[in-house]
Amino acid sequence: MDRELDARGLACPLPALKARAALAQLTPGDVLTVLATDPEAPVDIGALAAEGDHGFAARRDGAGGWVLRIDVRV
């Protein structure tokens, strides 16, 4: 199952907290995509992914925000 979390406009630590809650509902093989504008989101969500031994990728979107992908492994 793929899930998208729109955390645009939210400041640290809310994007990571919402991502943590969303990850709790997913199973291995699922993908969580987080849309964020907070400049710290790639660091915080990357650390969250590493903590759970998940895959992680980040890229800029066209509007200067972030598209953060977490591949659920565990």
All heavy atoms as TSV, in Angstrom:
chain	resi	resn	atom	element	x	y	z
A	1	MET	N	N	0.853	-1.176	0.000
A	1	MET	CA	C	0.000	0.000	0.000
A	1	MET	C	C	0.897	1.236	0.000
A	1	MET	O	O	1.859	1.305	0.754
A	1	MET	CB	C	-0.889	-0.019	1.253
A	1	MET	CG	C	-1.680	1.257	1.427
A	1	MET	SD	S	-2.882	1.183	2.755
A	1	MET	CE	C	-1.878	1.668	4.141
A	2	ASP	N	N	0.595	2.176	-0.823
A	2	ASP	CA	C	1.312	3.446	-0.824
A	2	ASP	C	C	0.436	4.479	-0.122
A	2	ASP	O	O	-0.773	4.499	-0.310
A	2	ASP	CB	C	1.603	3.912	-2.242
A	2	ASP	CG	C	2.637	3.036	-2.929
A	2	ASP	OD1	O	3.241	2.196	-2.247
A	2	ASP	OD2	O	2.830	3.189	-4.131
A	3	ARG	N	N	1.074	5.301	0.689
A	3	ARG	CA	C	0.342	6.328	1.424
A	3	ARG	C	C	1.079	7.650	1.271
A	3	ARG	O	O	2.307	7.687	1.318
A	3	ARG	CB	C	0.233	5.949	2.891
A	3	ARG	CG	C	-0.490	7.002	3.695
A	3	ARG	CD	C	-0.965	6.485	4.998
A	3	ARG	NE	N	-1.605	7.597	5.686
A	3	ARG	CZ	C	-1.764	7.654	6.974
A	3	ARG	NH1	N	-1.364	6.668	7.726
A	3	ARG	NH2	N	-2.349	8.680	7.521
A	4	GLU	N	N	0.324	8.725	1.109
A	4	GLU	CA	C	0.910	10.053	1.008
A	4	GLU	C	C	0.477	10.877	2.217
A	4	GLU	O	O	-0.695	10.898	2.573
A	4	GLU	CB	C	0.460	10.737	-0.276
A	4	GLU	CG	C	1.129	12.085	-0.499
A	4	GLU	CD	C	0.789	12.679	-1.841
A	4	GLU	OE1	O	1.418	12.277	-2.835
A	4	GLU	OE2	O	-0.133	13.511	-1.877
A	5	LEU	N	N	1.452	11.535	2.813
A	5	LEU	CA	C	1.212	12.394	3.975
A	5	LEU	C	C	1.578	13.817	3.577
A	5	LEU	O	O	2.718	14.087	3.217
A	5	LEU	CB	C	2.063	11.932	5.160
A	5	LEU	CG	C	2.095	12.834	6.375
A	5	LEU	CD1	C	0.721	12.925	7.022
A	5	LEU	CD2	C	3.106	12.307	7.380
A	6	ASP	N	N	0.606	14.707	3.629
A	6	ASP	CA	C	0.849	16.110	3.282
A	6	ASP	C	C	1.173	16.872	4.562
A	6	ASP	O	O	0.290	17.165	5.360
A	6	ASP	CB	C	-0.365	16.707	2.590
A	6	ASP	CG	C	-0.099	18.101	2.034
A	6	ASP	OD1	O	0.954	18.693	2.360
A	6	ASP	OD2	O	-0.955	18.592	1.273
A	7	ALA	N	N	2.452	17.169	4.762
A	7	ALA	CA	C	2.905	17.899	5.942
A	7	ALA	C	C	3.411	19.288	5.553
A	7	ALA	O	O	4.135	19.918	6.318
A	7	ALA	CB	C	3.999	17.105	6.656
A	8	ARG	N	N	3.019	19.751	4.380
A	8	ARG	CA	C	3.436	21.081	3.934
A	8	ARG	C	C	2.854	22.136	4.860
A	8	ARG	O	O	1.699	22.044	5.280
A	8	ARG	CB	C	2.998	21.338	2.498
A	8	ARG	CG	C	3.744	20.453	1.506
A	8	ARG	CD	C	3.234	20.635	0.123
A	8	ARG	NE	N	1.887	20.042	0.052
A	8	ARG	CZ	C	1.263	19.756	-1.076
A	8	ARG	NH1	N	1.836	20.010	-2.236
A	8	ARG	NH2	N	0.064	19.227	-1.068
A	9	GLY	N	N	3.687	23.108	5.207
A	9	GLY	CA	C	3.262	24.181	6.087
A	9	GLY	C	C	3.455	23.883	7.564
A	9	GLY	O	O	3.286	24.764	8.399
A	10	LEU	N	N	3.791	22.642	7.903
A	10	LEU	CA	C	4.017	22.267	9.300
A	10	LEU	C	C	5.489	22.438	9.652
A	10	LEU	O	O	6.364	22.134	8.856
A	10	LEU	CB	C	3.601	20.817	9.545
A	10	LEU	CG	C	2.127	20.489	9.295
A	10	LEU	CD1	C	1.881	19.007	9.534
A	10	LEU	CD2	C	1.218	21.346	10.161
A	11	ALA	N	N	5.734	22.925	10.854
A	11	ALA	CA	C	7.107	23.134	11.322
A	11	ALA	C	C	7.572	21.954	12.157
A	11	ALA	O	O	6.763	21.198	12.699
A	11	ALA	CB	C	7.177	24.429	12.140
A	12	CYS	N	N	8.879	21.836	12.249
A	12	CYS	CA	C	9.534	20.811	13.057
A	12	CYS	C	C	8.994	20.883	14.491
A	12	CYS	O	O	8.837	21.977	15.018
A	12	CYS	CB	C	11.038	21.079	13.034
A	12	CYS	SG	S	12.018	19.912	13.952
A	13	PRO	N	N	8.670	19.787	15.097
A	13	PRO	CA	C	8.852	18.379	14.715
A	13	PRO	C	C	7.609	17.722	14.118
A	13	PRO	O	O	7.566	16.514	13.992
A	13	PRO	CB	C	9.200	17.723	16.036
A	13	PRO	CG	C	8.307	18.421	17.026
A	13	PRO	CD	C	8.288	19.880	16.526
A	14	LEU	N	N	6.575	18.499	13.785
A	14	LEU	CA	C	5.312	17.910	13.345
A	14	LEU	C	C	5.409	16.989	12.124
A	14	LEU	O	O	4.788	15.919	12.132
A	14	LEU	CB	C	4.265	18.992	13.128
A	14	LEU	CG	C	3.755	19.642	14.413
A	14	LEU	CD1	C	2.780	20.759	14.093
A	14	LEU	CD2	C	3.108	18.621	15.316
A	15	PRO	N	N	6.161	17.317	11.069
A	15	PRO	CA	C	6.231	16.368	9.953
A	15	PRO	C	C	6.763	14.997	10.379
A	15	PRO	O	O	6.221	13.959	9.968
A	15	PRO	CB	C	7.172	17.053	8.960
A	15	PRO	CG	C	6.983	18.510	9.233
A	15	PRO	CD	C	6.831	18.585	10.731
A	16	ALA	N	N	7.781	14.975	11.210
A	16	ALA	CA	C	8.333	13.690	11.663
A	16	ALA	C	C	7.365	12.956	12.579
A	16	ALA	O	O	7.233	11.727	12.494
A	16	ALA	CB	C	9.670	13.911	12.376
A	17	LEU	N	N	6.673	13.684	13.440
A	17	LEU	CA	C	5.703	13.039	14.339
A	17	LEU	C	C	4.548	12.437	13.544
A	17	LEU	O	O	4.111	11.314	13.831
A	17	LEU	CB	C	5.184	14.039	15.369
A	17	LEU	CG	C	6.204	14.524	16.389
A	17	LEU	CD1	C	5.598	15.613	17.268
A	17	LEU	CD2	C	6.699	13.365	17.247
A	18	LYS	N	N	4.073	13.156	12.559
A	18	LYS	CA	C	2.989	12.625	11.726
A	18	LYS	C	C	3.481	11.438	10.886
A	18	LYS	O	O	2.738	10.475	10.677
A	18	LYS	CB	C	2.416	13.721	10.854
A	18	LYS	CG	C	1.614	14.745	11.663
A	18	LYS	CD	C	0.916	15.728	10.763
A	18	LYS	CE	C	0.031	16.648	11.568
A	18	LYS	NZ	N	-1.220	16.042	11.957
A	19	ALA	N	N	4.719	11.493	10.420
A	19	ALA	CA	C	5.279	10.375	9.665
A	19	ALA	C	C	5.406	9.139	10.551
A	19	ALA	O	O	5.118	8.025	10.114
A	19	ALA	CB	C	6.634	10.746	9.076
A	20	ARG	N	N	5.831	9.337	11.790
A	20	ARG	CA	C	5.942	8.209	12.725
A	20	ARG	C	C	4.578	7.540	12.922
A	20	ARG	O	O	4.465	6.309	12.901
A	20	ARG	CB	C	6.494	8.668	14.067
A	20	ARG	CG	C	6.689	7.527	15.066
A	20	ARG	CD	C	7.176	8.012	16.415
A	20	ARG	NE	N	8.438	8.695	16.353
A	20	ARG	CZ	C	9.632	8.105	16.353
A	20	ARG	NH1	N	9.721	6.784	16.378
A	20	ARG	NH2	N	10.728	8.823	16.325
A	21	ALA	N	N	3.539	8.345	13.098
A	21	ALA	CA	C	2.194	7.798	13.281
A	21	ALA	C	C	1.729	7.052	12.029
A	21	ALA	O	O	1.117	5.982	12.124
A	21	ALA	CB	C	1.221	8.915	13.638
A	22	ALA	N	N	2.027	7.595	10.854
A	22	ALA	CA	C	1.637	6.936	9.610
A	22	ALA	C	C	2.387	5.621	9.422
A	22	ALA	O	O	1.804	4.623	8.986
A	22	ALA	CB	C	1.887	7.867	8.424
A	23	LEU	N	N	3.683	5.602	9.761
A	23	LEU	CA	C	4.475	4.376	9.629
A	23	LEU	C	C	3.927	3.249	10.492
A	23	LEU	O	O	4.015	2.081	10.116
A	23	LEU	CB	C	5.934	4.638	10.006
A	23	LEU	CG	C	6.785	5.322	8.953
A	23	LEU	CD1	C	8.147	5.686	9.531
A	23	LEU	CD2	C	6.947	4.438	7.727
A	24	ALA	N	N	3.362	3.586	11.638
A	24	ALA	CA	C	2.820	2.568	12.547
A	24	ALA	C	C	1.659	1.808	11.910
A	24	ALA	O	O	1.336	0.700	12.351
A	24	ALA	CB	C	2.377	3.225	13.852
A	25	GLN	N	N	1.059	2.367	10.873
A	25	GLN	CA	C	-0.081	1.737	10.213
A	25	GLN	C	C	0.312	0.960	8.960
A	25	GLN	O	O	-0.532	0.354	8.323
A	25	GLN	CB	C	-1.108	2.802	9.840
A	25	GLN	CG	C	-1.641	3.564	11.019
A	25	GLN	CD	C	-2.525	4.721	10.592
A	25	GLN	OE1	O	-2.936	4.820	9.433
A	25	GLN	NE2	N	-2.826	5.603	11.520
A	26	LEU	N	N	1.595	0.982	8.613
A	26	LEU	CA	C	2.053	0.347	7.379
A	26	LEU	C	C	2.782	-0.962	7.669
A	26	LEU	O	O	3.196	-1.221	8.800
A	26	LEU	CB	C	2.963	1.314	6.617
A	26	LEU	CG	C	2.309	2.638	6.218
A	26	LEU	CD1	C	3.318	3.550	5.534
A	26	LEU	CD2	C	1.102	2.403	5.326
A	27	THR	N	N	2.940	-1.757	6.637
A	27	THR	CA	C	3.617	-3.040	6.759
A	27	THR	C	C	4.773	-3.105	5.763
A	27	THR	O	O	4.846	-2.298	4.828
A	27	THR	CB	C	2.630	-4.205	6.489
A	27	THR	OG1	O	2.079	-4.051	5.189
A	27	THR	CG2	C	1.495	-4.220	7.506
A	28	PRO	N	N	5.698	-4.072	5.932
A	28	PRO	CA	C	6.816	-4.181	4.998
A	28	PRO	C	C	6.344	-4.244	3.542
A	28	PRO	O	O	5.366	-4.909	3.219
A	28	PRO	CB	C	7.500	-5.477	5.417
A	28	PRO	CG	C	7.202	-5.572	6.880
A	28	PRO	CD	C	5.796	-5.056	7.016
A	29	GLY	N	N	7.048	-3.501	2.701
A	29	GLY	CA	C	6.690	-3.411	1.296
A	29	GLY	C	C	5.874	-2.174	0.962
A	29	GLY	O	O	5.760	-1.799	-0.199
A	30	ASP	N	N	5.296	-1.543	1.984
A	30	ASP	CA	C	4.538	-0.311	1.778
A	30	ASP	C	C	5.490	0.867	1.584
A	30	ASP	O	O	6.659	0.803	1.955
A	30	ASP	CB	C	3.624	-0.017	2.972
A	30	ASP	CG	C	2.496	-1.021	3.122
A	30	ASP	OD1	O	2.214	-1.772	2.167
A	30	ASP	OD2	O	1.887	-1.050	4.216
A	31	VAL	N	N	4.973	1.949	1.039
A	31	VAL	CA	C	5.743	3.172	0.823
A	31	VAL	C	C	4.976	4.340	1.421
A	31	VAL	O	O	3.776	4.491	1.178
A	31	VAL	CB	C	5.977	3.422	-0.680
A	31	VAL	CG1	C	6.644	4.765	-0.908
A	31	VAL	CG2	C	6.804	2.298	-1.289
A	32	LEU	N	N	5.679	5.156	2.188
A	32	LEU	CA	C	5.119	6.386	2.717
A	32	LEU	C	C	5.829	7.546	2.032
A	32	LEU	O	O	7.056	7.653	2.092
A	32	LEU	CB	C	5.313	6.485	4.228
A	32	LEU	CG	C	4.864	7.803	4.870
A	32	LEU	CD1	C	3.362	8.013	4.691
A	32	LEU	CD2	C	5.244	7.831	6.345
A	33	THR	N	N	5.070	8.397	1.374
A	33	THR	CA	C	5.611	9.600	0.749
A	33	THR	C	C	5.148	10.789	1.565
A	33	THR	O	O	3.948	10.967	1.785
A	33	THR	CB	C	5.134	9.743	-0.707
A	33	THR	OG1	O	5.545	8.581	-1.435
A	33	THR	CG2	C	5.719	10.974	-1.353
A	34	VAL	N	N	6.103	11.575	2.039
A	34	VAL	CA	C	5.800	12.750	2.851
A	34	VAL	C	C	6.127	13.996	2.035
A	34	VAL	O	O	7.245	14.137	1.528
A	34	VAL	CB	C	6.619	12.758	4.161
A	34	VAL	CG1	C	6.266	13.973	5.009
A	34	VAL	CG2	C	6.404	11.470	4.947
A	35	LEU	N	N	5.158	14.873	1.912
A	35	LEU	CA	C	5.354	16.165	1.268
A	35	LEU	C	C	5.571	17.177	2.375
A	35	LEU	O	O	4.742	17.281	3.291
A	35	LEU	CB	C	4.131	16.547	0.439
A	35	LEU	CG	C	3.662	15.507	-0.574
A	35	LEU	CD1	C	2.382	15.964	-1.252
A	35	LEU	CD2	C	4.741	15.215	-1.586
A	36	ALA	N	N	6.674	17.906	2.339
A	36	ALA	CA	C	7.000	18.818	3.428
A	36	ALA	C	C	7.674	20.078	2.905
A	36	ALA	O	O	8.348	20.047	1.870
A	36	ALA	CB	C	7.912	18.120	4.434
A	37	THR	N	N	7.501	21.161	3.641
A	37	THR	CA	C	8.171	22.415	3.319
A	37	THR	C	C	9.176	22.807	4.404
A	37	THR	O	O	9.993	23.692	4.178
A	37	THR	CB	C	7.145	23.552	3.145
A	37	THR	OG1	O	6.269	23.574	4.282
A	37	THR	CG2	C	6.329	23.366	1.876
A	38	ASP	N	N	9.129	22.170	5.549
A	38	ASP	CA	C	10.064	22.478	6.629
A	38	ASP	C	C	11.482	22.089	6.202
A	38	ASP	O	O	11.713	20.954	5.771
A	38	ASP	CB	C	9.668	21.719	7.894
A	38	ASP	CG	C	10.613	21.980	9.037
A	38	ASP	OD1	O	10.822	23.157	9.377
A	38	ASP	OD2	O	11.171	20.999	9.583
A	39	PRO	N	N	12.454	23.006	6.301
A	39	PRO	CA	C	13.808	22.695	5.848
A	39	PRO	C	C	14.492	21.584	6.640
A	39	PRO	O	O	15.432	20.961	6.147
A	39	PRO	CB	C	14.568	24.018	5.990
A	39	PRO	CG	C	13.732	24.878	6.845
A	39	PRO	CD	C	12.326	24.384	6.760
A	40	GLU	N	N	14.023	21.304	7.841
A	40	GLU	CA	C	14.603	20.236	8.653
A	40	GLU	C	C	13.959	18.874	8.398
A	40	GLU	O	O	14.448	17.853	8.882
A	40	GLU	CB	C	14.483	20.581	10.139
A	40	GLU	CG	C	15.323	21.778	10.548
A	40	GLU	CD	C	16.798	21.553	10.296
A	40	GLU	OE1	O	17.313	20.476	10.629
A	40	GLU	OE2	O	17.436	22.465	9.746
A	41	ALA	N	N	12.879	18.840	7.639
A	41	ALA	CA	C	12.149	17.586	7.417
A	41	ALA	C	C	13.023	16.469	6.843
A	41	ALA	O	O	12.940	15.329	7.324
A	41	ALA	CB	C	10.930	17.833	6.540
A	42	PRO	N	N	13.887	16.721	5.850
A	42	PRO	CA	C	14.713	15.615	5.344
A	42	PRO	C	C	15.629	15.019	6.415
A	42	PRO	O	O	15.835	13.812	6.455
A	42	PRO	CB	C	15.531	16.249	4.228
A	42	PRO	CG	C	14.753	17.449	3.814
A	42	PRO	CD	C	14.071	17.937	5.061
A	43	VAL	N	N	16.141	15.857	7.289
A	43	VAL	CA	C	17.016	15.367	8.363
A	43	VAL	C	C	16.209	14.557	9.366
A	43	VAL	O	O	16.571	13.427	9.721
A	43	VAL	CB	C	17.723	16.549	9.064
A	43	VAL	CG1	C	18.523	16.069	10.260
A	43	VAL	CG2	C	18.602	17.293	8.085
A	44	ASP	N	N	15.103	15.124	9.827
A	44	ASP	CA	C	14.295	14.464	10.850
A	44	ASP	C	C	13.664	13.173	10.345
A	44	ASP	O	O	13.696	12.147	11.021
A	44	ASP	CB	C	13.189	15.399	11.345
A	44	ASP	CG	C	13.719	16.625	12.044
A	44	ASP	OD1	O	14.893	16.608	12.479
A	44	ASP	OD2	O	12.965	17.605	12.172
A	45	ILE	N	N	13.101	13.219	9.153
A	45	ILE	CA	C	12.428	12.029	8.622
A	45	ILE	C	C	13.450	10.999	8.160
A	45	ILE	O	O	13.220	9.794	8.276
A	45	ILE	CB	C	11.418	12.437	7.536
A	45	ILE	CG1	C	10.300	13.256	8.219
A	45	ILE	CG2	C	10.854	11.222	6.819
A	45	ILE	CD1	C	9.270	13.821	7.298
A	46	GLY	N	N	14.601	11.452	7.695
A	46	GLY	CA	C	15.678	10.516	7.373
A	46	GLY	C	C	16.144	9.763	8.608
A	46	GLY	O	O	16.387	8.555	8.565
A	47	ALA	N	N	16.249	10.470	9.732
A	47	ALA	CA	C	16.637	9.822	10.992
A	47	ALA	C	C	15.556	8.846	11.449
A	47	ALA	O	O	15.863	7.755	11.951
A	47	ALA	CB	C	16.896	10.868	12.072
A	48	LEU	N	N	14.305	9.220	11.271
A	48	LEU	CA	C	13.203	8.332	11.621
A	48	LEU	C	C	13.262	7.048	10.793
A	48	LEU	O	O	13.107	5.949	11.317
A	48	LEU	CB	C	11.873	9.060	11.396
A	48	LEU	CG	C	10.605	8.248	11.556
A	48	LEU	CD1	C	10.427	7.804	13.000
A	48	LEU	CD2	C	9.399	9.065	11.112
A	49	ALA	N	N	13.531	7.188	9.507
A	49	ALA	CA	C	13.635	6.014	8.640
A	49	ALA	C	C	14.810	5.130	9.055
A	49	ALA	O	O	14.686	3.908	9.121
A	49	ALA	CB	C	13.788	6.448	7.183
A	50	ALA	N	N	15.943	5.750	9.353
A	50	ALA	CA	C	17.120	4.977	9.771
A	50	ALA	C	C	16.866	4.248	11.086
A	50	ALA	O	O	17.289	3.105	11.256
A	50	ALA	CB	C	18.328	5.900	9.904
A	51	GLU	N	N	16.170	4.916	11.984
A	51	GLU	CA	C	15.836	4.308	13.279
A	51	GLU	C	C	15.026	3.026	13.095
A	51	GLU	O	O	15.188	2.067	13.826
A	51	GLU	CB	C	15.032	5.332	14.081
A	51	GLU	CG	C	14.498	4.864	15.399
A	51	GLU	CD	C	13.638	5.949	16.033
A	51	GLU	OE1	O	14.169	7.033	16.327
A	51	GLU	OE2	O	12.424	5.710	16.210
A	52	GLY	N	N	14.147	3.020	12.092
A	52	GLY	CA	C	13.317	1.845	11.824
A	52	GLY	C	C	13.899	0.911	10.791
A	52	GLY	O	O	13.249	-0.035	10.377
A	53	ASP	N	N	15.134	1.172	10.328
A	53	ASP	CA	C	15.809	0.379	9.303
A	53	ASP	C	C	15.015	0.341	8.000
A	53	ASP	O	O	14.934	-0.678	7.334
A	53	ASP	CB	C	16.102	-1.037	9.812
A	53	ASP	CG	C	17.179	-1.715	8.989
A	53	ASP	OD1	O	18.038	-1.007	8.422
A	53	ASP	OD2	O	17.148	-2.959	8.881
A	54	HIS	N	N	14.409	1.487	7.650
A	54	HIS	CA	C	13.648	1.618	6.414
A	54	HIS	C	C	14.515	2.297	5.359
A	54	HIS	O	O	15.473	2.995	5.676
A	54	HIS	CB	C	12.394	2.473	6.644
A	54	HIS	CG	C	11.494	1.969	7.721
A	54	HIS	ND1	N	10.894	0.736	7.682
A	54	HIS	CD2	C	11.100	2.539	8.889
A	54	HIS	CE1	C	10.153	0.569	8.760
A	54	HIS	NE2	N	10.270	1.650	9.519
A	55	GLY	N	N	14.136	2.133	4.105
A	55	GLY	CA	C	14.795	2.860	3.028
A	55	GLY	C	C	14.322	4.306	3.032
A	55	GLY	O	O	13.201	4.604	3.457
A	56	PHE	N	N	15.165	5.206	2.545
A	56	PHE	CA	C	14.809	6.619	2.551
A	56	PHE	C	C	15.410	7.318	1.343
A	56	PHE	O	O	16.563	7.072	0.974
A	56	PHE	CB	C	15.323	7.284	3.827
A	56	PHE	CG	C	15.074	8.771	3.884
A	56	PHE	CD1	C	13.796	9.252	4.097
A	56	PHE	CD2	C	16.106	9.663	3.700
A	56	PHE	CE1	C	13.557	10.619	4.132
A	56	PHE	CE2	C	15.881	11.037	3.733
A	56	PHE	CZ	C	14.599	11.517	3.949
A	57	ALA	N	N	14.620	8.198	0.733
A	57	ALA	CA	C	15.098	9.040	-0.355
A	57	ALA	C	C	14.426	10.398	-0.241
A	57	ALA	O	O	13.268	10.491	0.180
A	57	ALA	CB	C	14.768	8.407	-1.703
A	58	ALA	N	N	15.158	11.445	-0.582
A	58	ALA	CA	C	14.617	12.805	-0.531
A	58	ALA	C	C	14.945	13.523	-1.825
A	58	ALA	O	O	16.020	13.347	-2.389
A	58	ALA	CB	C	15.229	13.568	0.652
A	59	ARG	N	N	13.997	14.328	-2.275
A	59	ARG	CA	C	14.239	15.177	-3.445
A	59	ARG	C	C	13.410	16.441	-3.291
A	59	ARG	O	O	12.409	16.462	-2.595
A	59	ARG	CB	C	13.915	14.465	-4.740
A	59	ARG	CG	C	12.449	14.150	-4.932
A	59	ARG	CD	C	12.196	13.543	-6.313
A	59	ARG	NE	N	10.851	13.050	-6.444
A	59	ARG	CZ	C	9.792	13.802	-6.763
A	59	ARG	NH1	N	9.935	15.087	-6.978
A	59	ARG	NH2	N	8.590	13.272	-6.865
A	60	ARG	N	N	13.865	17.484	-3.943
A	60	ARG	CA	C	13.141	18.753	-3.951
A	60	ARG	C	C	11.952	18.643	-4.898
A	60	ARG	O	O	12.041	17.989	-5.942
A	60	ARG	CB	C	14.048	19.885	-4.454
A	60	ARG	CG	C	15.055	20.316	-3.449
A	60	ARG	CD	C	14.435	21.312	-2.560
A	60	ARG	NE	N	15.451	21.983	-1.761
A	60	ARG	CZ	C	15.135	22.798	-0.799
A	60	ARG	NH1	N	13.883	23.053	-0.532
A	60	ARG	NH2	N	16.065	23.371	-0.087
A	61	ASP	N	N	10.850	19.298	-4.541
A	61	ASP	CA	C	9.748	19.380	-5.496
A	61	ASP	C	C	9.881	20.687	-6.281
A	61	ASP	O	O	10.780	21.483	-6.027
A	61	ASP	CB	C	8.385	19.249	-4.808
A	61	ASP	CG	C	8.021	20.440	-3.939
A	61	ASP	OD1	O	8.680	21.494	-4.021
A	61	ASP	OD2	O	7.051	20.320	-3.170
A	62	GLY	N	N	9.035	20.920	-7.210
A	62	GLY	CA	C	9.137	22.098	-8.057
A	62	GLY	C	C	8.885	23.415	-7.340
A	62	GLY	O	O	9.259	24.469	-7.819
A	63	ALA	N	N	8.246	23.363	-6.168
A	63	ALA	CA	C	7.896	24.582	-5.435
A	63	ALA	C	C	8.878	24.878	-4.300
A	63	ALA	O	O	8.632	25.759	-3.493
A	63	ALA	CB	C	6.488	24.447	-4.879
A	64	GLY	N	N	9.971	24.149	-4.216
A	64	GLY	CA	C	10.962	24.386	-3.168
A	64	GLY	C	C	10.736	23.583	-1.911
A	64	GLY	O	O	11.465	23.731	-0.937
A	65	GLY	N	N	9.741	22.724	-1.905
A	65	GLY	CA	C	9.503	21.837	-0.765
A	65	GLY	C	C	10.240	20.515	-0.970
A	65	GLY	O	O	11.145	20.419	-1.794
A	66	TRP	N	N	9.834	19.535	-0.215
A	66	TRP	CA	C	10.486	18.229	-0.260
A	66	TRP	C	C	9.483	17.119	-0.532
A	66	TRP	O	O	8.350	17.172	-0.070
A	66	TRP	CB	C	11.159	17.926	1.076
A	66	TRP	CG	C	12.320	18.797	1.343
A	66	TRP	CD1	C	12.335	19.943	2.096
A	66	TRP	CD2	C	13.647	18.624	0.861
A	66	TRP	NE1	N	13.599	20.485	2.093
A	66	TRP	CE2	C	14.421	19.691	1.356
A	66	TRP	CE3	C	14.247	17.678	0.058
A	66	TRP	CZ2	C	15.772	19.831	1.077
A	66	TRP	CZ3	C	15.593	17.805	-0.227
A	66	TRP	CH2	C	16.336	18.872	0.283
A	67	VAL	N	N	9.939	16.113	-1.256
A	67	VAL	CA	C	9.224	14.852	-1.416
A	67	VAL	C	C	10.121	13.813	-0.759
A	67	VAL	O	O	11.240	13.564	-1.214
A	67	VAL	CB	C	8.963	14.515	-2.894
A	67	VAL	CG1	C	8.268	13.162	-3.010
A	67	VAL	CG2	C	8.155	15.617	-3.559
A	68	LEU	N	N	9.635	13.244	0.324
A	68	LEU	CA	C	10.426	12.302	1.125
A	68	LEU	C	C	9.777	10.926	1.044
A	68	LEU	O	O	8.591	10.777	1.361
A	68	LEU	CB	C	10.480	12.789	2.578
A	68	LEU	CG	C	10.909	14.256	2.726
A	68	LEU	CD1	C	10.615	14.766	4.111
A	68	LEU	CD2	C	12.357	14.422	2.373
A	69	ARG	N	N	10.553	9.943	0.648
A	69	ARG	CA	C	10.013	8.592	0.455
A	69	ARG	C	C	10.624	7.648	1.474
A	69	ARG	O	O	11.845	7.552	1.593
A	69	ARG	CB	C	10.328	8.115	-0.962
A	69	ARG	CG	C	9.843	6.716	-1.239
A	69	ARG	CD	C	10.323	6.264	-2.602
A	69	ARG	NE	N	10.143	4.827	-2.748
A	69	ARG	CZ	C	9.295	4.277	-3.605
A	69	ARG	NH1	N	8.566	5.029	-4.381
A	69	ARG	NH2	N	9.201	2.974	-3.670
A	70	ILE	N	N	9.755	6.940	2.170
A	70	ILE	CA	C	10.195	5.919	3.121
A	70	ILE	C	C	9.682	4.580	2.620
A	70	ILE	O	O	8.474	4.384	2.459
A	70	ILE	CB	C	9.657	6.179	4.543
A	70	ILE	CG1	C	10.136	7.540	5.050
A	70	ILE	CG2	C	10.086	5.055	5.487
A	70	ILE	CD1	C	9.525	7.939	6.379
A	71	ASP	N	N	10.604	3.660	2.343
A	71	ASP	CA	C	10.248	2.296	1.948
A	71	ASP	C	C	10.263	1.445	3.202
A	71	ASP	O	O	11.325	1.232	3.807
A	71	ASP	CB	C	11.262	1.752	0.930
A	71	ASP	CG	C	11.240	2.540	-0.367
A	71	ASP	OD1	O	10.158	2.724	-0.929
A	71	ASP	OD2	O	12.325	2.988	-0.798
A	72	VAL	N	N	9.086	0.983	3.596
A	72	VAL	CA	C	8.959	0.236	4.844
A	72	VAL	C	C	9.574	-1.153	4.675
A	72	VAL	O	O	9.177	-1.906	3.782
A	72	VAL	CB	C	7.480	0.135	5.271
A	72	VAL	CG1	C	7.341	-0.615	6.579
A	72	VAL	CG2	C	6.869	1.532	5.385
A	73	ARG	N	N	10.530	-1.458	5.518
A	73	ARG	CA	C	11.219	-2.759	5.440
A	73	ARG	C	C	10.882	-3.665	6.613
A	73	ARG	O	O	10.926	-4.870	6.483
A	73	ARG	CB	C	12.718	-2.549	5.397
A	73	ARG	CG	C	13.187	-1.874	4.141
A	73	ARG	CD	C	14.687	-1.807	4.112
A	73	ARG	NE	N	15.145	-1.100	2.932
A	73	ARG	CZ	C	16.295	-0.486	2.845
A	73	ARG	NH1	N	17.116	-0.496	3.871
A	73	ARG	NH2	N	16.621	0.124	1.745
A	74	VAL	N	N	10.641	-3.103	7.756
A	74	VAL	CA	C	10.424	-3.925	8.957
A	74	VAL	C	C	9.058	-3.658	9.518
A	74	VAL	O	O	8.587	-2.550	9.546
A	74	VAL	CB	C	11.488	-3.616	10.021
A	74	VAL	CG1	C	11.305	-4.516	11.229
A	74	VAL	CG2	C	12.869	-3.779	9.456
